[in-house]
Amino acid sequence: MVTAEWPSTAPTVSIEPPRRRLSIELRPLWEYRQLVYFLTWRDLKVRYKQTALGASWAILQPVLTTIVFTIFFGRVAHLSSEGVPYALFAFAGTLPWTYFSNAMTTGSNSVVASASMITKVYFPRIALPISAVAGAMVDFLCAAVLLIPLLAWYGVAPTVRILALPLFFLLATAAALGVATILSALNVRYRDVRYLIPFLSQLWLFATPVAYSALSLGEPWKVVYGLNPMVGVVDGFRWSLLDAGRTPGWSTLVSAATCTVVLVWGAVYFRHVEQSIADVI
């Protein structure tokens, strides 16, 4: 009689419930880091597939927005540009805002758009909004190249303050990723969110000093205004690139704190509802 024995080298898989209900687990995301890369590449190819201008739309969007702001707010309304050419002033604010807006919009719809894949295979669902934000980051880098000829055209030389620019970009990324994870999780259960996002984006644009200067606000309101995470980002971009805008202070710290809270809250909330996404979607 021959008896079969399991090989001693057989792997053992242990399945345990999460120790804490509200927690953030980064190990599964790290194990699937290559998936984030392929999802980002897929989003970029799908976004510009069968388009006449292709990736040029990443550059045209902030450029056309800057032209509209320059005509109506710079030439007609004569809004203050803090001593720098208004076109350069507007582009320095439009660039980070376009990145945030696109990342928020695509990230909010990323989970619902990948419903067929979610119901078939397992992977960390948070990889979807992360890949959407990473795709918007590529568009931002393409559009940021225009800063070089614009600064040269207007004769503005960058100073040592430009070294702080990556920090403000990280704040924009944290805000975009936090909002995208929250809205993408809500969008699975409440499909009204997809109709809310364009309206929210428009309101958020006017609440952010993209076309106007934040220096026009009174002192008591500046810290409250900083609760908008993009206020510190836009002001920081102008301060780093143009030596204009408010010097980073309390309002910037408030914006940075808001970005951190939104990012952590988004990650924790997404983790909380992740297990039910495949059933609800």
PASEBA-191125 format. One record per residue (C-alpha): residue in one letter; residue number from 1; x, y, z. Coordinates in nm, 3 decimals, always signed. Example, Ala and Ser with C-alpha at 12.3 -4.5 7.8 and 13.67 -1.06 7.14 Angstrom:
2
+------+------+---------+---------+---------+
| resn | resi |      c1 |      c2 |      c3 |
+------+------+---------+---------+---------+
|    A |    1 |  +1.230 |  -0.450 |  +0.780 |
|    S |    2 |  +1.367 |  -0.106 |  +0.714 |
+------+------+---------+---------+---------+
//
This chain:
281
+------+------+---------+---------+---------+
| resn | resi |      c1 |      c2 |      c3 |
+------+------+---------+---------+---------+
|    M |    1 |  +0.000 |  +0.000 |  +0.000 |
|    V |    2 |  +0.139 |  +0.336 |  -0.104 |
|    T |    3 |  +0.056 |  +0.644 |  +0.096 |
|    A |    4 |  +0.096 |  +0.990 |  -0.046 |
|    E |    5 |  +0.268 |  +1.251 |  +0.163 |
|    W |    6 |  +0.269 |  +1.626 |  +0.118 |
|    P |    7 |  +0.612 |  +1.761 |  +0.043 |
|    S |    8 |  +0.779 |  +1.924 |  +0.339 |
|    T |    9 |  +0.846 |  +2.236 |  +0.134 |
|    A |   10 |  +0.478 |  +2.309 |  +0.068 |
|    P |   11 |  +0.399 |  +2.675 |  +0.145 |
|    T |   12 |  +0.166 |  +2.757 |  +0.429 |
|    V |   13 |  -0.085 |  +3.034 |  +0.384 |
|    S |   14 |  -0.229 |  +3.194 |  +0.693 |
|    I |   15 |  -0.546 |  +3.404 |  +0.660 |
|    E |   16 |  -0.619 |  +3.633 |  +0.949 |
|    P |   17 |  -0.875 |  +3.908 |  +1.001 |
|    P |   18 |  -0.745 |  +4.262 |  +1.030 |
|    R |   19 |  -0.644 |  +4.346 |  +1.385 |
|    R |   20 |  -0.787 |  +4.694 |  +1.360 |
|    R |   21 |  -1.096 |  +4.786 |  +1.170 |
|    L |   22 |  -0.963 |  +5.124 |  +1.064 |
|    S |   23 |  -0.607 |  +5.064 |  +0.948 |
|    I |   24 |  -0.378 |  +5.126 |  +0.654 |
|    E |   25 |  -0.185 |  +4.829 |  +0.514 |
|    L |   26 |  +0.094 |  +4.925 |  +0.279 |
|    R |   27 |  +0.251 |  +4.581 |  +0.234 |
|    P |   28 |  -0.006 |  +4.452 |  -0.022 |
|    L |   29 |  +0.030 |  +4.773 |  -0.218 |
|    W |   30 |  +0.409 |  +4.735 |  -0.222 |
|    E |   31 |  +0.376 |  +4.376 |  -0.343 |
|    Y |   32 |  +0.156 |  +4.496 |  -0.631 |
|    R |   33 |  +0.369 |  +4.800 |  -0.715 |
|    Q |   34 |  +0.423 |  +4.677 |  -1.072 |
|    L |   35 |  +0.046 |  +4.668 |  -1.117 |
|    V |   36 |  +0.033 |  +5.040 |  -1.038 |
|    Y |   37 |  +0.283 |  +5.101 |  -1.317 |
|    F |   38 |  +0.084 |  +4.900 |  -1.572 |
|    L |   39 |  -0.245 |  +5.061 |  -1.467 |
|    T |   40 |  -0.089 |  +5.405 |  -1.508 |
|    W |   41 |  +0.041 |  +5.314 |  -1.853 |
|    R |   42 |  -0.301 |  +5.175 |  -1.947 |
|    D |   43 |  -0.478 |  +5.492 |  -1.837 |
|    L |   44 |  -0.244 |  +5.709 |  -2.041 |
|    K |   45 |  -0.291 |  +5.500 |  -2.355 |
|    V |   46 |  -0.669 |  +5.487 |  -2.319 |
|    R |   47 |  -0.693 |  +5.860 |  -2.247 |
|    Y |   48 |  -0.520 |  +5.966 |  -2.569 |
|    K |   49 |  -0.623 |  +5.675 |  -2.791 |
|    Q |   50 |  -0.780 |  +5.780 |  -3.123 |
|    T |   51 |  -0.722 |  +6.150 |  -3.053 |
|    A |   52 |  -0.596 |  +6.385 |  -3.321 |
|    L |   53 |  -0.362 |  +6.577 |  -3.090 |
|    G |   54 |  -0.269 |  +6.291 |  -2.858 |
|    A |   55 |  -0.071 |  +6.386 |  -2.547 |
|    S |   56 |  -0.071 |  +6.750 |  -2.662 |
|    W |   57 |  -0.396 |  +6.789 |  -2.470 |
|    A |   58 |  -0.192 |  +6.774 |  -2.150 |
|    I |   59 |  -0.024 |  +7.099 |  -2.260 |
|    L |   60 |  -0.321 |  +7.265 |  -2.431 |
|    Q |   61 |  -0.549 |  +7.248 |  -2.128 |
|    P |   62 |  -0.345 |  +7.475 |  -1.895 |
|    V |   63 |  -0.236 |  +7.694 |  -2.189 |
|    L |   64 |  -0.591 |  +7.762 |  -2.309 |
|    T |   65 |  -0.709 |  +7.821 |  -1.952 |
|    T |   66 |  -0.427 |  +8.071 |  -1.902 |
|    I |   67 |  -0.523 |  +8.254 |  -2.222 |
|    V |   68 |  -0.887 |  +8.283 |  -2.110 |
|    F |   69 |  -0.785 |  +8.408 |  -1.764 |
|    T |   70 |  -0.541 |  +8.657 |  -1.917 |
|    I |   71 |  -0.805 |  +8.806 |  -2.150 |
|    F |   72 |  -1.096 |  +8.832 |  -1.907 |
|    F |   73 |  -0.929 |  +8.875 |  -1.569 |
|    G |   74 |  -0.603 |  +9.040 |  -1.672 |
|    R |   75 |  -0.709 |  +9.267 |  -1.958 |
|    V |   76 |  -1.079 |  +9.327 |  -1.885 |
|    A |   77 |  -1.109 |  +9.304 |  -1.506 |
|    H |   78 |  -0.750 |  +9.426 |  -1.441 |
|    L |   79 |  -0.697 |  +9.196 |  -1.146 |
|    S |   80 |  -0.371 |  +9.229 |  -0.957 |
|    S |   81 |  -0.090 |  +8.996 |  -1.058 |
|    E |   82 |  +0.145 |  +9.101 |  -0.775 |
|    G |   83 |  +0.388 |  +9.284 |  -1.001 |
|    V |   84 |  +0.454 |  +9.003 |  -1.249 |
|    P |   85 |  +0.306 |  +8.963 |  -1.599 |
|    Y |   86 |  -0.048 |  +8.832 |  -1.559 |
|    A |   87 |  -0.003 |  +8.551 |  -1.814 |
|    L |   88 |  +0.289 |  +8.413 |  -1.614 |
|    F |   89 |  +0.099 |  +8.472 |  -1.289 |
|    A |   90 |  -0.204 |  +8.281 |  -1.420 |
|    F |   91 |  -0.002 |  +7.994 |  -1.566 |
|    A |   92 |  +0.185 |  +7.941 |  -1.238 |
|    G |   93 |  -0.153 |  +7.897 |  -1.068 |
|    T |   94 |  -0.324 |  +7.704 |  -1.347 |
|    L |   95 |  -0.048 |  +7.443 |  -1.370 |
|    P |   96 |  -0.091 |  +7.289 |  -1.022 |
|    W |   97 |  -0.468 |  +7.338 |  -1.031 |
|    T |   98 |  -0.503 |  +7.149 |  -1.360 |
|    Y |   99 |  -0.298 |  +6.866 |  -1.215 |
|    F |  100 |  -0.515 |  +6.851 |  -0.903 |
|    S |  101 |  -0.842 |  +6.875 |  -1.096 |
|    N |  102 |  -0.751 |  +6.604 |  -1.347 |
|    A |  103 |  -0.618 |  +6.374 |  -1.076 |
|    M |  104 |  -0.932 |  +6.422 |  -0.867 |
|    T |  105 |  -1.165 |  +6.360 |  -1.161 |
|    T |  106 |  -0.993 |  +6.052 |  -1.305 |
|    G |  107 |  -0.918 |  +5.910 |  -0.962 |
|    S |  108 |  -1.278 |  +5.946 |  -0.848 |
|    N |  109 |  -1.401 |  +5.740 |  -1.145 |
|    S |  110 |  -1.114 |  +5.490 |  -1.146 |
|    V |  111 |  -1.281 |  +5.221 |  -0.934 |
|    V |  112 |  -1.616 |  +5.225 |  -1.115 |
|    A |  113 |  -1.438 |  +5.228 |  -1.454 |
|    S |  114 |  -1.251 |  +4.908 |  -1.360 |
|    A |  115 |  -1.556 |  +4.718 |  -1.234 |
|    S |  116 |  -1.502 |  +4.421 |  -1.468 |
|    M |  117 |  -1.148 |  +4.370 |  -1.341 |
|    I |  118 |  -1.239 |  +4.412 |  -0.975 |
|    T |  119 |  -1.501 |  +4.135 |  -0.987 |
|    K |  120 |  -1.260 |  +3.884 |  -1.143 |
|    V |  121 |  -0.923 |  +3.911 |  -0.970 |
|    Y |  122 |  -0.787 |  +4.029 |  -0.640 |
|    F |  123 |  -0.550 |  +4.321 |  -0.604 |
|    P |  124 |  -0.535 |  +4.619 |  -0.369 |
|    R |  125 |  -0.821 |  +4.835 |  -0.493 |
|    I |  126 |  -0.645 |  +5.152 |  -0.383 |
|    A |  127 |  -0.400 |  +5.092 |  -0.668 |
|    L |  128 |  -0.668 |  +5.229 |  -0.903 |
|    P |  129 |  -0.689 |  +5.586 |  -0.767 |
|    I |  130 |  -0.312 |  +5.586 |  -0.716 |
|    S |  131 |  -0.252 |  +5.498 |  -1.081 |
|    A |  132 |  -0.499 |  +5.768 |  -1.189 |
|    V |  133 |  -0.309 |  +6.030 |  -0.988 |
|    A |  134 |  +0.020 |  +5.901 |  -1.131 |
|    G |  135 |  -0.119 |  +5.942 |  -1.483 |
|    A |  136 |  -0.214 |  +6.303 |  -1.409 |
|    M |  137 |  +0.139 |  +6.350 |  -1.279 |
|    V |  138 |  +0.276 |  +6.262 |  -1.623 |
|    D |  139 |  +0.050 |  +6.526 |  -1.779 |
|    F |  140 |  +0.174 |  +6.778 |  -1.525 |
|    L |  141 |  +0.537 |  +6.712 |  -1.613 |
|    C |  142 |  +0.462 |  +6.759 |  -1.983 |
|    A |  143 |  +0.290 |  +7.092 |  -1.921 |
|    A |  144 |  +0.556 |  +7.208 |  -1.676 |
|    V |  145 |  +0.811 |  +7.213 |  -1.958 |
|    L |  146 |  +0.640 |  +7.531 |  -2.084 |
|    L |  147 |  +0.762 |  +7.714 |  -1.774 |
|    I |  148 |  +1.113 |  +7.731 |  -1.920 |
|    P |  149 |  +1.026 |  +7.935 |  -2.235 |
|    L |  150 |  +0.768 |  +8.144 |  -2.042 |
|    L |  151 |  +1.017 |  +8.247 |  -1.776 |
|    A |  152 |  +1.274 |  +8.325 |  -2.045 |
|    W |  153 |  +1.021 |  +8.526 |  -2.252 |
|    Y |  154 |  +0.926 |  +8.750 |  -1.960 |
|    G |  155 |  +1.281 |  +8.773 |  -1.828 |
|    V |  156 |  +1.209 |  +8.613 |  -1.492 |
|    A |  157 |  +1.507 |  +8.426 |  -1.349 |
|    P |  158 |  +1.437 |  +8.154 |  -1.092 |
|    T |  159 |  +1.595 |  +8.198 |  -0.752 |
|    V |  160 |  +1.698 |  +7.953 |  -0.484 |
|    R |  161 |  +1.331 |  +7.939 |  -0.383 |
|    I |  162 |  +1.266 |  +7.702 |  -0.672 |
|    L |  163 |  +1.419 |  +7.427 |  -0.457 |
|    A |  164 |  +1.099 |  +7.435 |  -0.249 |
|    L |  165 |  +0.882 |  +7.363 |  -0.555 |
|    P |  166 |  +0.886 |  +6.980 |  -0.511 |
|    L |  167 |  +0.747 |  +7.023 |  -0.160 |
|    F |  168 |  +0.443 |  +7.211 |  -0.289 |
|    F |  169 |  +0.403 |  +6.953 |  -0.563 |
|    L |  170 |  +0.394 |  +6.681 |  -0.296 |
|    L |  171 |  +0.121 |  +6.878 |  -0.117 |
|    A |  172 |  -0.082 |  +6.888 |  -0.438 |
|    T |  173 |  -0.032 |  +6.513 |  -0.484 |
|    A |  174 |  -0.138 |  +6.441 |  -0.126 |
|    A |  175 |  -0.452 |  +6.653 |  -0.165 |
|    A |  176 |  -0.540 |  +6.495 |  -0.501 |
|    L |  177 |  -0.485 |  +6.140 |  -0.379 |
|    G |  178 |  -0.679 |  +6.197 |  -0.058 |
|    V |  179 |  -0.980 |  +6.347 |  -0.233 |
|    A |  180 |  -0.965 |  +6.085 |  -0.512 |
|    T |  181 |  -0.967 |  +5.790 |  -0.269 |
|    I |  182 |  -1.261 |  +5.933 |  -0.074 |
|    L |  183 |  -1.470 |  +6.012 |  -0.382 |
|    S |  184 |  -1.382 |  +5.684 |  -0.558 |
|    A |  185 |  -1.505 |  +5.486 |  -0.257 |
|    L |  186 |  -1.821 |  +5.695 |  -0.234 |
|    N |  187 |  -1.876 |  +5.665 |  -0.610 |
|    V |  188 |  -1.910 |  +5.287 |  -0.579 |
|    R |  189 |  -2.211 |  +5.314 |  -0.350 |
|    Y |  190 |  -2.355 |  +5.648 |  -0.456 |
|    R |  191 |  -2.339 |  +5.703 |  -0.831 |
|    D |  192 |  -2.449 |  +6.063 |  -0.777 |
|    V |  193 |  -2.084 |  +6.138 |  -0.706 |
|    R |  194 |  -1.994 |  +6.138 |  -1.074 |
|    Y |  195 |  -2.242 |  +6.422 |  -1.129 |
|    L |  196 |  -2.111 |  +6.606 |  -0.824 |
|    I |  197 |  -1.745 |  +6.601 |  -0.931 |
|    P |  198 |  -1.767 |  +6.859 |  -1.218 |
|    F |  199 |  -1.971 |  +7.094 |  -0.998 |
|    L |  200 |  -1.729 |  +7.044 |  -0.709 |
|    S |  201 |  -1.434 |  +7.112 |  -0.938 |
|    Q |  202 |  -1.583 |  +7.443 |  -1.057 |
|    L |  203 |  -1.658 |  +7.562 |  -0.705 |
|    W |  204 |  -1.312 |  +7.457 |  -0.587 |
|    L |  205 |  -1.154 |  +7.654 |  -0.874 |
|    F |  206 |  -1.318 |  +7.980 |  -0.765 |
|    A |  207 |  -1.226 |  +7.908 |  -0.402 |
|    T |  208 |  -0.860 |  +7.879 |  -0.502 |
|    P |  209 |  -0.645 |  +8.182 |  -0.598 |
|    V |  210 |  -0.575 |  +8.064 |  -0.952 |
|    A |  211 |  -0.702 |  +8.367 |  -1.146 |
|    Y |  212 |  -0.667 |  +8.619 |  -0.863 |
|    S |  213 |  -0.426 |  +8.699 |  -0.583 |
|    A |  214 |  -0.480 |  +8.573 |  -0.231 |
|    L |  215 |  -0.325 |  +8.896 |  -0.099 |
|    S |  216 |  -0.659 |  +9.069 |  -0.152 |
|    L |  217 |  -0.802 |  +8.887 |  +0.150 |
|    G |  218 |  -0.797 |  +9.041 |  +0.494 |
|    E |  219 |  -0.570 |  +8.904 |  +0.764 |
|    P |  220 |  -0.839 |  +8.732 |  +0.978 |
|    W |  221 |  -0.956 |  +8.529 |  +0.678 |
|    K |  222 |  -0.618 |  +8.411 |  +0.554 |
|    V |  223 |  -0.583 |  +8.121 |  +0.795 |
|    V |  224 |  -0.945 |  +8.012 |  +0.737 |
|    Y |  225 |  -0.884 |  +8.040 |  +0.363 |
|    G |  226 |  -0.586 |  +7.811 |  +0.410 |
|    L |  227 |  -0.821 |  +7.526 |  +0.501 |
|    N |  228 |  -0.845 |  +7.486 |  +0.126 |
|    P |  229 |  -0.538 |  +7.266 |  +0.064 |
|    M |  230 |  -0.484 |  +7.409 |  -0.284 |
|    V |  231 |  -0.440 |  +7.763 |  -0.150 |
|    G |  232 |  -0.103 |  +7.677 |  -0.001 |
|    V |  233 |  -0.008 |  +7.487 |  -0.317 |
|    V |  234 |  -0.088 |  +7.769 |  -0.561 |
|    D |  235 |  +0.071 |  +8.034 |  -0.340 |
|    G |  236 |  +0.373 |  +7.811 |  -0.298 |
|    F |  237 |  +0.414 |  +7.763 |  -0.672 |
|    R |  238 |  +0.407 |  +8.139 |  -0.732 |
|    W |  239 |  +0.642 |  +8.207 |  -0.442 |
|    S |  240 |  +0.889 |  +7.945 |  -0.566 |
|    L |  241 |  +0.879 |  +8.033 |  -0.935 |
|    L |  242 |  +0.802 |  +8.404 |  -0.954 |
|    D |  243 |  +0.907 |  +8.542 |  -0.616 |
|    A |  244 |  +0.547 |  +8.658 |  -0.581 |
|    G |  245 |  +0.254 |  +8.575 |  -0.361 |
|    R |  246 |  +0.249 |  +8.527 |  +0.011 |
|    T |  247 |  +0.557 |  +8.407 |  +0.193 |
|    P |  248 |  +0.482 |  +8.060 |  +0.335 |
|    G |  249 |  +0.343 |  +8.109 |  +0.682 |
|    W |  250 |  +0.047 |  +8.005 |  +0.894 |
|    S |  251 |  -0.188 |  +7.969 |  +0.599 |
|    T |  252 |  +0.060 |  +7.737 |  +0.426 |
|    L |  253 |  +0.095 |  +7.529 |  +0.740 |
|    V |  254 |  -0.283 |  +7.505 |  +0.766 |
|    S |  255 |  -0.301 |  +7.391 |  +0.401 |
|    A |  256 |  -0.027 |  +7.132 |  +0.463 |
|    A |  257 |  -0.210 |  +7.003 |  +0.770 |
|    T |  258 |  -0.534 |  +6.983 |  +0.570 |
|    C |  259 |  -0.358 |  +6.786 |  +0.294 |
|    T |  260 |  -0.223 |  +6.540 |  +0.551 |
|    V |  261 |  -0.561 |  +6.493 |  +0.717 |
|    V |  262 |  -0.738 |  +6.442 |  +0.383 |
|    L |  263 |  -0.476 |  +6.190 |  +0.267 |
|    V |  264 |  -0.490 |  +5.982 |  +0.587 |
|    W |  265 |  -0.868 |  +6.002 |  +0.607 |
|    G |  266 |  -0.898 |  +5.894 |  +0.243 |
|    A |  267 |  -0.665 |  +5.597 |  +0.291 |
|    V |  268 |  -0.839 |  +5.483 |  +0.610 |
|    Y |  269 |  -1.189 |  +5.522 |  +0.464 |
|    F |  270 |  -1.097 |  +5.342 |  +0.143 |
|    R |  271 |  -0.947 |  +5.059 |  +0.347 |
|    H |  272 |  -1.267 |  +5.041 |  +0.550 |
|    V |  273 |  -1.493 |  +4.991 |  +0.245 |
|    E |  274 |  -1.248 |  +4.801 |  +0.025 |
|    Q |  275 |  -1.374 |  +4.454 |  +0.115 |
|    S |  276 |  -1.730 |  +4.534 |  +0.001 |
|    I |  277 |  -1.640 |  +4.706 |  -0.324 |
|    A |  278 |  -1.659 |  +4.391 |  -0.538 |
|    D |  279 |  -2.004 |  +4.308 |  -0.399 |
|    V |  280 |  -2.153 |  +4.656 |  -0.436 |
|    I |  281 |  -2.004 |  +4.756 |  -0.768 |
+------+------+---------+---------+---------+
//
